[in-house]
Amino acid sequence: MRNVGLLGGSFDPVHAGHLALAQTALTTFALDEVRFMPCSQQALKAQHPIPAKDRCALLRLALASNAHFTLDCREIFRGGTTYTLHTLTELRREEPQTRFWFIMGMDSVRSFPKWYQPEALLDCCEFIVFDRPGVEPPETCFSPRLLAHHLTGPLVDLSSTTIREAVAKHQPIRYAMGDLEARYLRDHHLYL
């Protein structure tokens, strides 16, 4: 049986924190692969500042150097609002011999009760939860199964919002993301 981590999100843009979390999950849980799955439109977030094609292009650049990181753009191609349950149901149908691990931050645990059919999600996969700087675990958790695989590091105090704001102000973003991705942002005049 293969063990595959799923890291979803808007990746607007992908940054070093995403890669560090994926690598930690890969190593800690002996995953065979971590799939980065950019969404078309998250149900609980506003529209994205840049088009999906640019988010996918940035991810391709960021993931190219790690053979265990792959890109799955099915949610982009599906379009519309993205629901994790639909994606997991599809993946389980396509790969019945794969055990899926959904990787998320503590902020997502706090909002989990608002997700589409959260009870059904618990039966679709295992959850790997990372602490996020400044985000405390909820006093009462939707389900103890959400925190069964709780990791405290690496605590990377970096966000896509911070990168977007730095680019808009012409501030350096070196080390927040790879040089190729930063060049892509500049060459395509993104976030300006």
C-alpha positions as CSV (number, residue, x, y, z in Angstrom):
1,M,0.0,0.0,0.0
2,R,1.3,3.4,-0.9
3,N,1.1,6.4,1.5
4,V,0.4,9.7,-0.2
5,G,0.3,13.1,1.5
6,L,-2.1,15.7,0.1
7,L,-1.3,19.3,0.6
8,G,-4.1,21.5,-0.7
9,G,-4.6,25.2,-0.8
10,S,-4.6,28.3,-2.9
11,F,-0.8,28.5,-3.2
12,D,-1.1,32.2,-4.0
13,P,1.9,31.9,-4.2
14,V,3.7,28.7,-3.1
15,H,6.5,29.5,-0.7
16,A,9.3,27.9,1.3
17,G,7.0,27.2,4.3
18,H,4.8,24.9,2.1
19,L,7.9,23.0,1.0
20,A,9.2,22.6,4.5
21,L,5.9,21.3,5.8
22,A,5.6,18.8,3.0
23,Q,9.2,17.6,3.5
24,T,8.6,17.2,7.3
25,A,5.4,15.2,6.6
26,L,7.1,13.1,4.0
27,T,10.0,12.2,6.3
28,T,8.0,11.8,9.6
29,F,5.3,9.6,8.2
30,A,7.4,7.7,5.6
31,L,5.2,8.9,2.8
32,D,5.9,7.8,-0.7
33,E,4.8,11.1,-2.2
34,V,3.3,14.5,-1.3
35,R,0.9,15.9,-3.9
36,F,0.4,19.6,-4.0
37,M,-3.2,20.2,-5.0
38,P,-4.0,23.9,-5.8
39,C,-7.7,24.6,-5.6
40,S,-9.9,26.4,-8.0
41,Q,-11.7,28.4,-5.4
42,Q,-11.8,27.6,-1.7
43,A,-15.2,27.7,-0.1
44,L,-14.0,29.7,2.9
45,K,-11.7,32.1,1.1
46,A,-12.1,35.1,-1.3
47,Q,-10.9,35.0,-4.9
48,H,-7.3,34.7,-5.7
49,P,-5.2,37.7,-7.0
50,I,-3.5,35.7,-9.7
51,P,-4.9,33.2,-12.3
52,A,-4.8,29.5,-11.7
53,K,-2.3,29.0,-14.6
54,D,0.2,31.2,-12.8
55,R,-0.3,29.4,-9.5
56,C,0.3,26.0,-11.2
57,A,3.4,27.3,-13.1
58,L,4.9,28.6,-9.8
59,L,4.2,25.2,-8.2
60,R,5.9,23.3,-11.1
61,L,9.0,25.4,-10.6
62,A,9.0,24.9,-6.8
63,L,8.5,21.2,-7.0
64,A,10.8,20.3,-9.8
65,S,13.8,19.6,-7.6
66,N,12.1,17.0,-5.4
67,A,11.1,13.7,-6.9
68,H,8.7,13.0,-4.0
69,F,6.7,16.2,-4.6
70,T,4.1,16.1,-7.4
71,L,1.5,18.5,-8.7
72,D,-2.2,17.5,-9.2
73,C,-4.3,20.2,-10.7
74,R,-7.6,18.3,-10.8
75,E,-9.3,20.9,-8.6
76,I,-8.2,23.7,-11.0
77,F,-9.6,21.8,-14.0
78,R,-12.8,21.0,-12.2
79,G,-13.4,24.7,-11.6
80,G,-15.8,26.3,-9.2
81,T,-15.7,26.0,-5.5
82,T,-13.4,23.3,-4.2
83,Y,-14.6,20.8,-1.6
84,T,-12.0,18.5,-0.1
85,L,-14.5,15.6,0.2
86,H,-15.2,15.5,-3.6
87,T,-11.4,15.4,-4.3
88,L,-10.8,12.6,-1.7
89,T,-13.7,10.6,-2.9
90,E,-12.4,10.8,-6.5
91,L,-8.8,9.9,-5.4
92,R,-10.0,6.9,-3.4
93,R,-12.0,5.6,-6.3
94,E,-9.0,6.0,-8.7
95,E,-6.4,4.6,-6.2
96,P,-8.1,2.1,-3.9
97,Q,-4.7,0.7,-2.7
98,T,-3.4,4.1,-1.5
99,R,-3.7,5.5,2.0
100,F,-4.1,9.2,1.8
101,W,-2.9,11.7,4.5
102,F,-4.3,15.2,4.4
103,I,-1.8,17.8,5.5
104,M,-3.1,21.0,7.1
105,G,-2.3,23.7,9.6
106,M,-3.8,24.3,13.0
107,D,-5.8,27.2,11.5
108,S,-7.7,24.6,9.4
109,V,-8.5,22.5,12.4
110,R,-10.2,25.5,14.0
111,S,-12.3,26.1,10.8
112,F,-12.9,22.3,10.2
113,P,-16.5,22.3,11.4
114,K,-17.3,24.8,8.6
115,W,-15.9,22.5,5.9
116,Y,-18.3,20.7,3.6
117,Q,-19.5,17.5,5.3
118,P,-16.7,17.3,7.9
119,E,-17.9,14.1,9.4
120,A,-17.6,12.3,6.1
121,L,-14.1,13.6,5.6
122,L,-12.9,11.9,8.8
123,D,-13.5,8.5,7.1
124,C,-11.6,9.4,3.9
125,C,-8.1,9.8,5.1
126,E,-5.7,10.4,7.9
127,F,-4.9,13.9,9.0
128,I,-1.5,15.4,9.6
129,V,-1.8,18.7,11.5
130,F,1.0,21.3,11.9
131,D,1.2,24.0,14.4
132,R,1.1,27.5,12.9
133,P,2.8,30.5,14.5
134,G,0.3,32.5,16.5
135,V,-2.5,29.9,16.2
136,E,-3.5,28.0,19.3
137,P,-5.2,24.6,19.1
138,P,-9.0,24.9,19.7
139,E,-10.2,24.3,23.2
140,T,-12.5,21.7,21.9
141,C,-11.7,19.8,18.7
142,F,-14.3,18.7,16.2
143,S,-12.8,15.2,16.5
144,P,-9.8,13.7,18.3
145,R,-8.9,12.0,15.0
146,L,-8.0,15.4,13.6
147,L,-5.1,15.7,16.0
148,A,-4.0,12.1,16.1
149,H,-0.9,13.0,13.9
150,H,0.0,16.4,15.3
151,L,3.4,17.9,14.5
152,T,4.9,20.9,16.2
153,G,7.5,21.8,13.6
154,P,8.9,23.3,11.6
155,L,7.2,26.6,12.7
156,V,7.7,28.7,9.6
157,D,6.4,32.2,10.1
158,L,5.7,32.9,6.5
159,S,2.5,33.3,4.5
160,S,1.5,33.9,1.0
161,T,-0.1,37.2,2.1
162,T,3.3,38.4,3.4
163,I,4.9,37.6,0.1
164,R,2.2,39.3,-1.9
165,E,2.5,42.4,0.2
166,A,6.3,42.4,-0.1
167,V,6.2,42.1,-3.9
168,A,3.6,44.9,-4.1
169,K,6.0,47.1,-2.1
170,H,9.1,46.1,-4.1
171,Q,10.6,44.5,-1.0
172,P,13.0,41.5,-1.2
173,I,11.5,38.0,-1.0
174,R,14.7,36.0,-1.2
175,Y,14.5,32.8,0.8
176,A,10.7,33.1,1.1
177,M,10.5,31.3,-2.2
178,G,12.9,29.9,-4.8
179,D,14.8,32.1,-7.2
180,L,13.0,30.7,-10.2
181,E,9.6,31.4,-8.7
182,A,10.6,34.9,-7.7
183,R,11.8,35.5,-11.3
184,Y,8.5,34.2,-12.6
185,L,6.7,36.7,-10.4
186,R,8.8,39.6,-11.7
187,D,8.7,38.5,-15.4
188,H,4.9,38.2,-15.3
189,H,4.3,41.3,-13.1
190,L,2.3,39.4,-10.6
191,Y,1.1,41.0,-7.3
192,L,2.1,44.5,-8.5
